Amino acid sequence: MSVRPPRPEMLIQLVSKVMECKTKAEDYYGVEIPVPKVSYMTGACGGMMVTDLLSNEHELRINTVLAEDNLEEYLTNVIPHEMAHLVTHVIYGNVQSHGREWKGVMSGCYGLRPSRTHNMDVSKVKRTTRKHRYMCGCREHMISTVMHNKISRGQTTRMCRHCRMIIQYVG
């Protein structure tokens, strides 16, 4: 799935919310909050704040597919959630992602309930996982692609819990 930028009118709303969160945090804490670079991502994650600890540059990644279908949720919760990570980094340094400092920013500065996850429908963006068929002496086993690759490379083996035989790939 390729990453597509948001529609211009949606981008304006998202960036406006970023700036609103920035200003609100600056007023609340009395410190300057940097403006993050905005980029786009895919997958089931709503957004992600990435901080390069060496350069101290910040990047807000937005899932444009989810944002298009859930713009109000993005403006109300996702953007403040991600900006709270940036504010937490500026105020407290490198601390736990969803720890008490971040929760304090969410509830104190933004007046929102701190939540690690979203409840948006991810059926448009969720990848389907392929399973690989393995057999032992007593049954069939369906193995994930990650585990299949490790077995194929000889990095691990898997044994059936029932017959105690090592499972073998059958396609």
C-alpha positions in Angstrom: 0.0 0.0 0.0 1.5 3.3 -1.0 1.4 6.4 1.3 -0.8 9.1 -0.1 -0.9 12.7 1.1 -4.1 14.1 2.5 -6.5 16.3 0.5 -5.3 19.9 0.8 -8.4 21.0 2.8 -7.9 18.1 5.2 -4.2 18.9 5.5 -5.0 22.5 6.5 -7.3 21.3 9.3 -4.7 18.8 10.6 -1.9 21.3 10.6 -4.2 23.9 12.2 -4.9 21.4 15.0 -1.1 20.8 15.4 -0.6 24.5 15.8 -3.5 24.9 18.2 -2.0 22.1 20.4 1.4 23.7 20.2 0.1 27.1 21.3 -2.0 25.5 24.1 1.0 23.7 25.5 3.2 26.8 25.3 0.6 28.8 27.2 0.1 26.0 29.7 3.8 25.2 30.4 5.4 28.5 29.5 8.0 26.9 27.2 8.5 26.9 23.4 7.3 23.8 21.7 8.8 23.0 18.3 6.7 22.5 15.2 7.0 18.9 14.0 7.5 18.0 10.4 4.3 16.3 9.1 4.5 13.1 7.1 2.2 10.3 6.2 2.1 6.6 7.1 0.1 3.4 6.4 -1.1 0.6 8.6 -3.5 0.4 11.5 -1.7 2.9 13.7 -3.5 6.3 13.8 -0.4 8.4 14.1 3.1 8.5 15.5 5.4 11.2 16.9 9.0 10.4 16.1 11.8 12.2 17.8 15.4 12.0 16.6 17.3 12.2 19.9 20.5 13.2 18.2 19.2 16.1 16.1 16.2 16.7 18.4 14.0 16.9 15.3 10.4 15.9 15.5 8.1 14.2 12.9 4.4 13.7 13.2 3.3 10.8 11.0 -0.4 10.7 10.1 -2.3 7.8 8.7 -4.1 9.6 5.9 -6.5 6.7 5.1 -7.8 6.6 8.7 -7.8 10.4 8.9 -10.0 10.8 5.8 -12.6 8.4 7.3 -12.3 9.8 10.9 -11.3 13.4 10.6 -13.3 14.5 13.7 -11.5 11.8 15.8 -8.2 13.0 14.5 -8.9 16.6 15.3 -10.3 15.8 18.7 -8.0 13.0 19.9 -5.3 11.7 17.6 -3.4 15.0 17.0 -3.5 16.0 20.7 -2.4 12.5 21.6 0.6 12.7 19.3 1.4 16.3 20.3 1.3 15.2 23.9 4.3 13.0 23.1 6.2 16.0 21.8 5.3 18.2 24.7 6.2 15.4 27.1 9.6 15.1 25.4 10.2 18.8 25.6 9.2 19.1 29.3 10.4 15.9 30.8 13.0 14.5 28.3 13.2 10.9 27.2 10.5 9.2 29.4 8.1 6.3 29.0 5.8 6.8 26.0 2.5 6.5 27.7 3.7 7.1 31.3 2.5 9.4 34.0 4.1 12.5 32.4 2.3 11.9 29.1 -0.9 11.2 30.9 -0.5 14.5 32.8 -0.1 16.4 29.5 -3.2 14.7 28.0 -5.4 15.4 31.0 -3.9 18.7 32.3 -2.9 20.6 29.2 -5.4 19.2 26.7 -8.2 18.2 29.0 -8.5 14.8 27.4 -8.7 11.2 28.7 -5.3 9.6 28.2 -5.7 6.6 26.0 -3.0 4.5 24.3 -5.2 3.2 21.5 -8.0 4.3 19.1 -11.3 2.6 18.2 -11.4 3.5 14.5 -12.4 1.0 11.9 -9.1 -0.3 10.4 -10.6 -2.7 7.9 -9.4 -0.6 5.0 -5.8 -0.5 6.2 -5.4 -3.8 8.1 -3.1 -6.2 6.4 -4.2 -9.8 6.2 -1.7 -12.3 7.5 -0.8 -15.3 5.5 -0.4 -18.6 7.2 1.9 -21.5 6.1 0.8 -25.1 6.4 3.0 -27.4 8.5 2.4 -31.0 9.7 3.6 -33.2 12.5 2.7 -36.8 13.3 -0.8 -36.0 14.5 -2.2 -32.8 13.0 -1.9 -29.7 10.8 -0.3 -26.5 12.1 -0.8 -23.0 10.6 2.3 -20.9 11.1 2.8 -17.1 10.6 5.0 -15.8 7.8 7.5 -14.5 10.4 7.8 -17.8 12.1 7.9 -19.7 8.7 10.8 -17.5 7.6 12.7 -18.2 10.8 12.2 -21.9 10.4 13.2 -21.8 6.7 16.4 -20.0 7.6 17.2 -22.6 10.2 17.0 -20.0 13.0 14.4 -22.0 15.0 12.3 -25.2 15.0 8.8 -25.9 16.3 7.6 -29.0 18.1 4.0 -30.2 18.3 2.8 -30.0 21.9 0.8 -33.2 21.5 3.0 -35.7 19.7 6.3 -34.0 20.4 7.5 -34.3 16.8 9.2 -31.4 15.0 6.7 -29.9 12.5 7.5 -29.9 8.8 6.5 -27.5 6.1 4.1 -28.9 3.5 3.1 -25.8 1.6 
